Amino acid sequence: VLGGLINPLNSSSNLDLDLKTMWQVRDILESKYTHVEKLKDQEMAWGATKGMVKALNDPYTEYMDPTETQQFNESLNSQLDGIGAELTVKDGVLVVISTLKNSPAQKAGLLPDDIVYKIDGQETAELTLYEAISKIRGKKDTEVTLTLIRKGKTTPLDLKIIRDTIAVNSVVYEEVSKGIWHVSINQFSDDTKVEFNRAMDDIKLKNPTGIILDLRWNGGGYLNGAVDVLSAFIKENKQVVSIEYRDPKRNETLKTSGNAQFPTIPLVILINDRSASASEIVSGSLQDLDRAVIIG
């Protein structure tokens, strides 16, 4: 053990990895680093793990420490304190994907494609996505200042936003023309199945003639939620997801329920470049099965 960290060089699971440099750096920090209070073994171990995963250069594989995992899970809940904006990292910069309707972010004037350059004066280039999200979130009625780079503006813009409790509706629907219903799924969260089925039951009572399923700006979420949505429109038990593991014996297939509420209704899917993960599964499956027209 070095300063509370287990030395993997002595581990029976070591696969002839050359980790000497890492432990030499750790020893140097322990003996010479000025700010001793920053030498937190567990956080340094998490940082080393992040670096290992980041070295894969795979945008779809990421390590989250316990705090980030909690934040991620909270993002899929129906209520949280924050500003009501969805963010991502694109080309190395923190970018606004969308703002929720009537959220503090929308009311303050935050726009999609705004680049968040600083959060309360700290440059976001120094932060991971989840660190940035953590700094933006906070208790209701507290203030956060975002410094933005906006297309068409020659200088950075400071935007002060008062945090609030955000109710995140997974599914929002309305009749946009006689018999035509617009159903927007904002994310595939804990509540998606219940909210979506409630919407479908309500719409069915009103004799719809067509449905527009809006998945724009939907970055995904729980895989089972995608299968639940597909089950509303596909009348048979169709395989819609294949999960492959290194060990083929563990491979899984997910199928629709076979109890579709709308097996034949005309269906259009709206997507954009921010529709990802579970949204891609829904739109791609419906397209492959010739069940819907994709627009976007």
Protein Blocks (a to p, Z undefined) as FASTA:
>chain_A
ZZhiacfklpckbghiafklmmmmmmmmmmmmmblmlmcfklmmmmmmmmmmmmnopakb
ccddfklmmmmmmmmpcbdcdehpacddeehiacdfbdcehiaklmnopaehiacfbggh
iafklpcfklmmmmmgccehiacddddddehiabdcddddddddddddfbacddfbghia
cdddfbdcfklmmmmmmmmmmmmmnopabdcddfehiabjafklmmmmmmmmmmbdcdfb
dcddfblmlpccdddehiafblmbccdddddfkbghjlmmmmmmmmmnopacceZZ
